[in-house]
Amino acid sequence: MTFNTQIPGSQGLIHADTPVGFVLDGVKKKAAIQLMGSRLWGRFNPNHWDPVYAAETGLAAPIQTGEMSSAYISEMCVNYFGANFFKNARIVCKYVSSTLANEIITTHGVVTEKTPKGNGHRFKIEFWADNEAGEKKTIGFAEVDVGV
């Protein structure tokens, strides 16, 4: 896979001068039941799209798949790391609470480490996704090489 690094912004917004403590603007998404029931995200399990079935299994509402939260976090990372996020990067997620249908989920991130590597740096960001009540749903970190 090759990336056109000549396209403005393709290398992302994080660069050699980005300091530890830099805060990433997150993305905000609604846990839309229409998407939760798509073949791509969870159609095989009615807990992800059927309110009656979800209630019968003890859930307050259908739950979003973990992959959807990971996609939101990945979108935030691509916004900041650009093509760097697709080469020698690592992302680790832990799903700590179910995301219910119709919740508004917002991602957050902060640069926690910046280690010299080659001609650039390896950045580590701690991230989390929470709902409108501030309840954390997903936590984790990403490590990405920039300028290496």
C-alpha positions as CSV (number, residue, x, y, z in Angstrom):
1,M,0.0,0.0,0.0
2,T,1.3,3.5,-0.9
3,F,0.2,6.9,0.3
4,N,0.4,10.1,-1.6
5,T,2.3,12.2,0.9
6,Q,2.2,15.2,-1.4
7,I,-1.5,15.8,-0.7
8,P,-1.8,18.6,1.9
9,G,-2.8,17.2,5.3
10,S,-2.1,13.6,4.3
11,Q,0.5,13.4,7.0
12,G,-1.9,14.6,9.6
13,L,-2.0,17.5,12.1
14,I,0.4,16.0,14.6
15,H,4.0,16.8,13.7
16,A,7.5,17.0,15.2
17,D,6.6,20.1,17.3
18,T,3.4,18.7,18.8
19,P,3.9,18.6,22.6
20,V,3.0,16.0,25.2
21,G,-0.4,17.2,26.6
22,F,-1.7,18.2,23.2
23,V,-5.5,17.5,23.2
24,L,-7.2,16.0,20.1
25,D,-10.6,17.3,19.1
26,G,-12.8,14.2,19.0
27,V,-15.6,13.1,16.8
28,K,-19.3,13.0,17.8
29,K,-21.6,10.2,16.6
30,K,-25.1,9.0,17.3
31,A,-25.4,5.3,18.0
32,A,-28.0,4.9,15.2
33,I,-30.0,1.7,15.4
34,Q,-30.2,1.7,11.6
35,L,-26.4,1.3,11.4
36,M,-26.3,-1.1,14.3
37,G,-28.5,-3.5,12.4
38,S,-26.6,-3.4,9.2
39,R,-24.8,-6.5,7.9
40,L,-21.5,-4.7,8.4
41,W,-21.9,-4.0,12.1
42,G,-24.1,-6.5,13.8
43,R,-27.0,-8.0,11.8
44,F,-26.1,-11.5,13.0
45,N,-27.0,-10.7,16.7
46,P,-30.5,-9.2,17.4
47,N,-29.1,-7.6,20.6
48,H,-27.6,-5.0,18.3
49,W,-30.8,-4.0,16.4
50,D,-34.0,-5.5,18.0
51,P,-35.4,-3.5,21.0
52,V,-37.8,-6.3,21.9
53,Y,-35.1,-9.0,21.9
54,A,-32.6,-6.8,23.7
55,A,-35.2,-6.2,26.5
56,E,-35.8,-9.9,26.7
57,T,-32.1,-10.4,27.4
58,G,-32.0,-7.8,30.1
59,L,-30.7,-4.8,28.1
60,A,-32.2,-1.3,28.4
61,A,-31.9,-1.0,24.6
62,P,-30.0,-2.6,21.7
63,I,-26.2,-2.2,22.1
64,Q,-23.7,-1.0,19.6
65,T,-20.9,-3.3,18.5
66,G,-17.4,-2.6,19.8
67,E,-16.2,-2.2,16.2
68,M,-18.4,0.9,15.9
69,S,-16.7,2.6,18.8
70,S,-13.3,1.6,17.4
71,A,-14.3,3.1,14.1
72,Y,-15.1,6.5,15.8
73,I,-11.7,6.4,17.6
74,S,-9.9,5.5,14.4
75,E,-11.6,8.4,12.6
76,M,-10.2,10.8,15.2
77,C,-6.8,9.3,14.9
78,V,-6.8,9.5,11.1
79,N,-7.9,13.2,11.4
80,Y,-4.7,13.9,13.4
81,F,-2.2,11.4,12.1
82,G,-3.3,11.1,8.5
83,A,-1.5,8.4,6.5
84,N,0.9,7.8,9.4
85,F,-1.9,6.0,11.1
86,F,-1.8,3.2,8.5
87,K,1.9,2.3,8.8
88,N,3.6,0.9,11.8
89,A,0.8,2.1,14.2
90,R,-0.8,0.3,17.0
91,I,-4.3,0.8,18.6
92,V,-5.5,-0.9,21.7
93,C,-9.2,-0.7,22.8
94,K,-11.0,-1.9,25.9
95,Y,-14.8,-1.8,25.9
96,V,-15.8,-0.9,29.5
97,S,-19.5,-0.3,29.1
98,S,-22.2,-0.9,26.5
99,T,-23.1,1.8,24.1
100,L,-26.9,1.9,23.9
101,A,-29.0,2.8,20.8
102,N,-29.4,6.5,20.3
103,E,-26.6,7.6,22.7
104,I,-24.4,10.4,21.5
105,I,-20.8,9.2,21.7
106,T,-17.8,11.6,21.7
107,T,-14.2,10.6,21.3
108,H,-11.4,12.3,23.2
109,G,-7.6,12.0,23.1
110,V,-4.4,13.5,24.5
111,V,-0.8,13.0,23.6
112,T,0.9,11.3,26.6
113,E,4.3,10.3,25.2
114,K,6.6,11.5,22.5
115,T,9.7,9.3,21.9
116,P,12.4,10.1,19.4
117,K,12.6,7.5,16.7
118,G,14.7,7.7,13.6
119,N,14.2,11.1,12.0
120,G,10.9,11.6,13.8
121,H,9.0,10.5,16.8
122,R,6.7,7.8,18.1
123,F,3.6,9.4,19.6
124,K,1.3,7.8,22.1
125,I,-2.2,9.0,22.7
126,E,-4.5,7.9,25.4
127,F,-8.1,8.0,24.2
128,W,-11.6,7.3,25.4
129,A,-15.2,7.5,24.1
130,D,-18.0,8.6,26.4
131,N,-21.7,9.3,26.1
132,E,-23.5,12.6,26.8
133,A,-23.6,11.8,30.5
134,G,-19.8,11.5,30.6
135,E,-20.0,7.7,31.1
136,K,-16.9,6.1,29.5
137,K,-17.7,3.4,27.0
138,T,-14.3,2.6,25.4
139,I,-10.7,3.4,26.6
140,G,-7.3,2.7,25.2
141,F,-4.3,4.1,23.4
142,A,-2.7,4.4,20.0
143,E,1.0,4.6,19.1
144,V,1.9,6.2,15.8
145,D,5.2,7.1,14.1
146,V,5.5,10.6,12.7
147,G,8.4,11.7,10.5
148,V,10.2,8.4,10.9
